[in-house]
Amino acid sequence: MRHEQSGPLPFRDGLTALVLGGGNALGAYHLGVCEQLRGAGIEPDWYLGTSIGAVTAAILVGNPPETRLERLRVFWEEAIQTAPDISAFGGEFRARLNNDLALAALLFGRPGQFRARYPGIWSLLPGMPPDRAIRDHAPLQRTIELLVDFSRLNDAAERVSIVALDMETGEEIWFDNRQGGILPEHLLAATALAPLFPPVEIDGRLLCDAGFANNLPVDRVFAVPPERDLLCIAVDLFHLGHGRPATLDETIARVQDLAFASQTRRAIAGLLRERDLARRLDPQAPSAVLAHLALQPAGHQRTLKPLDYSRSSIGERIAEGRADAEAMLARLRNAPRDQPLAYLAPPAAVA
């Protein structure tokens, strides 16, 4: 871990973990956060990811440090929809435009991301053959193979852990560059959001995106008690509090936030209890800081926001990632250094 920027940050000689949550196109937020962290000289020792977070981690560690952010920018630039700039619009009109663009992405696919699938949705009709998914995300594997050097990823000094979910048992299945290595098919399994994308069979297990069960896997960082002081930066793509919905569109978007962000709230509450107990049992147990960032998309990003690849929305998410990370870095300089787990929560939702 390197902290090159002036000003005290927690645990210069400790371990830094970066946890990256899932959320499809919302993952552009990761790019903004990582740009700011790198600018501050923070180089994580351990990357953990669910879904698009797994892809972000693989692209970063599967490239030389000097080109990591450039390759991540390429990933998002190629995913952006070709459409007129709609950033000048706002309110309900902008919300409709965003949903229309996201619906177009769903219907027609995104180059290098996903494509139409047959029979797909038509399998629901009488007389059609069965299918497991609506769209096919096989094009993502080709993109990953172009942007990630898997030899470098699996030989890297940094640890990378990504998670998928066993569809039959509900068990979390982890792939790790320190334990068996990470391959393209593992990333495809980690991003197989059912029923949108088909599950991936690996070693007899039918695997899908683990976001339904553990969208921000901060618990994995503490699964084995840390042996030294720890800074964990957790980057969430859903925010627990975001106002009272007034329309059906807002309600559906809010339900997404609640479904995914509630997982994180419960996990962090459990970690705070566990770390407090660990300190009571061992007063010399290492200290930890958990810095939690959470994307609060503009009000015009609603029901289909995880599939909104419009240039304006992608740009807004990247910019918010930079701003949120900058604000969190300022808070980190005053974070307690002696607590079993000091929790820095995301700012309250913007009304």
C-alpha positions in Angstrom: 0.0 0.0 0.0 1.4 3.4 -1.0 0.0 6.7 0.4 2.0 9.3 -1.5 -0.2 12.4 -1.0 0.7 14.7 1.8 -1.5 14.6 4.9 -2.1 11.7 7.3 -4.1 8.7 6.1 -4.8 5.7 8.3 -2.4 2.8 8.6 0.5 3.7 6.2 2.0 0.3 6.9 -1.2 -1.6 7.1 -3.3 -3.5 4.5 -5.6 -1.7 2.0 -8.6 -3.5 0.5 -10.8 -2.1 -2.2 -14.3 -3.7 -2.4 -16.2 -3.0 -5.7 -20.0 -3.6 -5.8 -22.2 -4.7 -8.7 -24.6 -2.7 -10.8 -24.0 -3.1 -14.5 -23.7 0.4 -16.1 -23.6 2.0 -12.7 -20.1 0.7 -12.5 -18.7 3.7 -14.3 -18.7 5.2 -10.7 -15.8 2.8 -10.0 -13.7 4.6 -12.6 -14.1 8.0 -11.0 -13.3 6.6 -7.5 -10.2 4.7 -8.7 -9.0 7.8 -10.6 -9.1 9.8 -7.3 -7.6 7.1 -5.2 -4.7 6.7 -7.6 -4.2 10.5 -7.7 -3.9 10.3 -3.9 -1.3 7.6 -4.2 -3.5 4.8 -2.7 -2.7 1.5 -4.3 -4.8 -1.3 -2.8 -3.2 -4.6 -1.8 -6.5 -6.6 -2.2 -9.3 -6.0 -4.7 -12.7 -7.8 -4.2 -15.6 -7.6 -6.6 -19.1 -8.6 -7.4 -20.4 -8.4 -11.0 -19.2 -5.3 -12.7 -16.9 -4.8 -9.6 -15.2 -8.1 -10.6 -14.6 -6.8 -14.1 -13.2 -3.5 -12.7 -10.8 -5.4 -10.5 -9.6 -7.7 -13.3 -9.0 -4.8 -15.7 -7.0 -2.8 -13.0 -4.8 -5.6 -11.8 -4.6 -7.3 -15.2 -2.6 -4.3 -16.6 0.6 -2.4 -15.7 0.0 0.3 -13.1 0.6 3.1 -15.6 -2.1 1.9 -18.0 -4.7 0.5 -15.6 -7.0 3.6 -15.6 -6.6 4.0 -19.3 -7.8 0.5 -20.0 -10.7 0.9 -17.6 -11.7 4.1 -19.5 -11.5 2.1 -22.8 -14.0 -0.4 -21.3 -16.5 2.4 -20.6 -15.9 4.3 -23.7 -16.7 1.3 -25.8 -19.8 0.6 -23.8 -21.3 4.0 -24.2 -24.4 4.3 -26.5 -24.1 6.4 -29.6 -26.8 9.0 -29.0 -27.2 12.8 -28.8 -26.0 14.5 -25.7 -29.0 14.8 -23.4 -27.2 16.4 -20.4 -28.9 19.7 -20.9 -32.3 18.2 -20.2 -33.7 17.5 -16.7 -36.7 16.4 -14.7 -39.3 14.0 -16.0 -38.3 14.5 -19.6 -34.7 13.5 -18.9 -35.9 10.5 -16.9 -37.9 9.3 -19.9 -35.0 9.8 -22.2 -32.7 7.8 -19.9 -35.2 5.0 -19.6 -35.7 5.0 -23.4 -32.0 4.7 -24.0 -31.7 1.9 -21.4 -34.6 0.1 -23.0 -32.9 0.4 -26.4 -29.7 -1.1 -24.9 -31.8 -4.0 -23.5 -33.5 -4.6 -26.8 -30.6 -4.2 -29.2 -27.6 -5.0 -26.9 -24.3 -3.2 -26.4 -21.2 -4.0 -28.5 -18.7 -5.8 -26.3 -21.2 -6.2 -23.5 -24.3 -8.3 -24.5 -26.4 -9.2 -27.5 -29.8 -10.7 -28.4 -30.5 -14.3 -27.6 -32.8 -16.8 -29.1 -35.3 -18.0 -28.0 -34.6 -15.8 -25.0 -37.8 -14.0 -23.9 -39.7 -15.8 -26.6 -39.2 -19.1 -24.7 -42.1 -18.0 -22.5 -44.5 -18.5 -25.4 -46.3 -21.8 -25.9 -44.5 -24.2 -28.3 -41.1 -22.4 -28.0 -38.0 -24.3 -26.7 -36.9 -23.5 -23.2 -34.2 -21.0 -22.3 -32.5 -19.7 -19.2 -32.0 -16.0 -20.0 -33.2 -13.0 -22.0 -29.9 -11.8 -23.3 -26.5 -13.2 -24.0 -23.4 -11.6 -22.4 -20.9 -13.8 -24.3 -19.5 -10.6 -26.0 -18.3 -9.4 -22.6 -15.9 -12.4 -22.5 -14.2 -11.1 -25.7 -14.0 -7.6 -24.3 -12.4 -9.0 -21.1 -9.9 -11.0 -23.0 -8.8 -7.9 -25.0 -8.5 -5.7 -21.9 -7.1 -8.1 -19.3 -3.7 -9.8 -19.3 -4.7 -12.9 -17.3 -1.1 -14.0 -16.8 -0.3 -10.6 -15.2 -3.6 -10.8 -13.2 -2.7 -14.2 -11.8 0.9 -13.3 -11.1 0.2 -9.9 -9.6 1.5 -8.8 -6.2 -2.0 -7.6 -5.5 -4.7 -10.1 -4.5 -7.9 -10.3 -6.5 -11.1 -12.1 -5.3 -14.3 -12.3 -7.2 -17.6 -14.0 -6.3 -20.3 -15.8 -8.1 -23.4 -17.6 -6.8 -24.3 -21.3 -7.1 -27.8 -21.3 -8.5 -28.7 -24.7 -7.0 -27.4 -24.3 -3.5 -27.2 -20.5 -3.0 -23.5 -20.9 -2.0 -21.0 -18.1 -2.7 -18.3 -19.4 -4.9 -15.0 -17.4 -4.8 -12.3 -17.2 -7.4 -9.0 -15.8 -6.3 -5.7 -15.1 -8.1 -3.9 -16.5 -5.1 -5.9 -19.7 -4.9 -6.3 -21.4 -8.3 -6.3 -18.3 -10.4 -9.0 -16.3 -12.3 -9.9 -17.0 -15.9 -12.3 -15.3 -18.3 -15.1 -17.8 -17.6 -14.9 -16.9 -13.9 -15.6 -13.3 -14.8 -18.4 -14.3 -17.1 -20.0 -16.3 -14.2 -19.6 -13.4 -11.8 -21.5 -11.1 -14.2 -24.3 -13.6 -15.2 -27.2 -11.6 -13.8 -30.1 -14.0 -13.9 -32.5 -14.0 -15.7 -31.0 -11.2 -17.9 -27.9 -13.3 -18.7 -27.4 -17.0 -18.7 -25.7 -18.8 -15.9 -22.3 -20.3 -16.5 -21.4 -23.9 -15.6 -17.9 -24.3 -14.0 -16.8 -27.6 -12.5 -20.3 -28.9 -12.4 -21.8 -25.8 -10.7 -24.3 -23.5 -12.4 -23.1 -20.1 -11.4 -24.7 -16.6 -11.7 -24.1 -13.1 -10.5 -23.8 -12.9 -6.7 -25.3 -9.5 -6.4 -28.6 -10.9 -5.2 -26.9 -12.3 -2.1 -23.7 -10.2 -1.6 -23.5 -7.2 -3.8 -20.7 -5.5 -1.8 -18.7 -8.3 -0.2 -17.1 -6.4 2.7 -17.6 -9.4 5.0 -15.0 -11.3 2.9 -12.3 -8.9 3.9 -12.8 -9.8 7.6 -13.6 -13.5 7.1 -10.1 -14.2 8.5 -9.3 -11.8 11.3 -6.7 -9.2 10.0 -3.2 -9.6 11.3 -2.4 -6.0 10.8 -4.2 -2.7 10.7 -6.6 -2.4 7.8 -8.2 0.2 5.6 -11.1 -1.1 3.7 -12.6 1.2 1.0 -16.0 -0.1 -0.1 -17.6 1.3 -3.3 -21.3 0.7 -3.5 -23.4 1.3 -6.6 -26.7 1.6 -4.6 -27.6 4.0 -1.8 -29.8 3.1 1.1 -31.5 6.5 1.5 -32.8 8.4 -1.5 -36.0 10.2 -0.6 -39.6 9.3 -1.0 -40.8 8.1 -4.4 -43.7 9.9 -6.0 -44.1 7.9 -9.2 -44.0 4.3 -10.3 -40.7 4.9 -12.0 -39.2 6.3 -8.9 -40.7 3.5 -6.8 -39.1 0.8 -8.9 -35.7 2.5 -8.8 -36.0 2.9 -5.0 -36.8 -0.8 -4.6 -33.5 -1.6 -6.4 -31.6 0.6 -4.0 -33.3 -0.9 -1.0 -32.8 -4.5 -2.2 -29.1 -4.2 -2.8 -28.0 -1.5 -0.2 -29.9 -3.3 2.7 -27.5 -6.2 2.2 -24.6 -3.9 2.9 -26.2 -2.3 5.9 -26.8 -5.7 7.6 -23.2 -6.9 6.7 -21.6 -3.8 8.2 -23.7 -3.9 11.3 -22.5 -7.5 11.8 -18.9 -6.5 11.2 -19.1 -3.7 13.8 -20.3 -6.2 16.4 -17.7 -8.8 15.5 -14.8 -6.4 15.5 -15.9 -4.9 18.9 -16.0 -8.4 20.3 -12.6 -9.3 18.9 -11.1 -6.2 20.5 -12.7 -7.1 23.9 -11.2 -10.6 23.6 -7.8 -9.3 22.5 -7.1 -5.6 23.4 -4.1 -5.8 21.0 -6.2 -6.8 18.0 -5.5 -4.7 14.9 -7.5 -1.6 14.2 -9.5 -1.1 11.0 -11.3 1.7 9.1 -14.2 1.0 6.7 -14.7 3.9 4.3 -18.0 3.4 2.5 -18.8 5.2 -0.7 -22.2 4.9 -2.4 -23.4 6.2 -5.7 -26.3 8.6 -5.5 -27.4 8.9 -9.1 -29.2 12.0 -10.3 -33.0 11.9 -9.9 -33.4 11.4 -13.6 -31.6 8.0 -13.5 -34.4 5.6 -12.5 -36.0 2.2 -13.2 -33.5 1.1 -15.9 -30.5 2.9 -14.6 -28.3 -0.3 -14.5 -28.8 -0.5 -18.3 -28.4 3.2 -19.0 -25.2 3.4 -21.0 -25.9 6.9 -22.4 -22.8 9.2 -22.5 -24.4 11.7 -20.2 -25.2 9.2 -17.5 -21.9 7.4 -17.7 -20.1 10.8 -17.4 -22.2 11.8 -14.4 -21.3 8.6 -12.6 -17.6 9.0 -13.3 -17.7 12.6 -12.1 -19.6 11.6 -8.9 -17.1 8.9 -8.2 -14.3 11.4 -8.3 -16.1 13.9 -6.1 -17.2 11.2 -3.5 -13.7 9.8 -3.3 -12.1 13.2 -2.8 -14.6 13.9 0.0 -13.9 10.5 1.6 -10.1 11.0 1.4 -10.5 14.3 3.4 -12.5 12.4 6.0 -10.0 9.6 6.2 -7.3 12.0 7.4 -9.3 12.5 10.6 -10.5 8.9 11.0 -9.8 7.2 14.3 -6.7 5.0 14.3 -7.4 3.0 17.5 -10.9 1.5 17.0 -11.7 -2.1 16.2 -13.7 -0.9 13.2 -14.2 2.8 12.6 -17.0 3.2 10.1 -17.2 6.2 7.7 -20.7 6.0 6.2 -21.7 7.6 2.9 -23.2 11.1 3.2 -26.9 11.3 3.7 -29.0 11.1 0.5 -29.5 14.3 -1.5 -33.1 15.3 -1.5 
